[in-house]
Amino acid sequence: MSFWDHRYTAFTFGFFGGLAVNLFRLYLVSQSRRVERPDFDWIYWAQFGGLAFLGGVVALAHDLSNQISPLIALNVGLSIPAIIKTAAELPAQRRRRNAN
């Protein structure tokens, strides 16, 4: 396997992991009532593609430090929404801890 192969593979599997999460979220939205559905404007589709791209980038970054298998890269892509949610909640948790 050459230098390019495993990095391209890591990015691709991470991208499709992030895409799979978005497709599942899109399926859940399709099952909800029309009133509860979000606006499918450019912001929705930008985050849809952005999360998939971010899954590939994070899998590639992980692969640069330590070569990973395609299954690990897929799992990294699948975990992107959880990573972002946890990172977004950290400042609120620190504020609550400092208030006590």
Stockholm file with secondary structure:
# STOCKHOLM 1.0

chainA/1-100         MSFWDHRYTAFTFGFFGGLAVNLFRLYLVSQSRRVERPDFDWIYWAQFGGLAFLGGVVALAHDLSNQISPLIALNVGLSIPAIIKTAAELPAQRRRRNAN
#=GR chainA/1-100 SS CCHHHHHHHHHHHHHHHHHHHHHHHHHHHHTSCGGGSCCCSHHHHHHHHHHHHHHHHHHHHHHHHSCCCHHHHHHHHHTHHHHHHHHHHHHHHHHHHHHC
#=GC SS_cons         CCHHHHHHHHHHHHHHHHHHHHHHHHHHHHTSCGGGSCCCSHHHHHHHHHHHHHHHHHHHHHHHHSCCCHHHHHHHHHTHHHHHHHHHHHHHHHHHHHHC
//
